Amino acid sequence: MPTENERKDVQKAMAYDLIRIFEREPDKTYTIAELKDLIDAYITGVQQ
């Protein structure tokens, strides 16, 4: 079982990765459904 610090590191890494995805198209506006799909794809490892 991961420690609390390891869990926080994973959360920070995920947030950073998602920021990098959003920065690919800085002028794009995402709908709630698109954000859910991006996060779901990130979690399951599907390439966008």
Contacts in CASP RR format, 6 or more apart in sequence:
PFRMAT RR
TARGET T0000
AUTHOR 0000-0000-0000
METHOD contacts of the structure
MODEL  1
MPTENERKDVQKAMAYDLIRIFEREPDKTYTIAELKDLIDAYITGVQQ
2 10 0 8 1.000
14 42 0 8 1.000
17 42 0 8 1.000
18 38 0 8 1.000
18 39 0 8 1.000
18 42 0 8 1.000
21 38 0 8 1.000
21 42 0 8 1.000
21 48 0 8 1.000
22 28 0 8 1.000
22 30 0 8 1.000
30 38 0 8 1.000
38 48 0 8 1.000
40 46 0 8 1.000
41 47 0 8 1.000
41 48 0 8 1.000
END
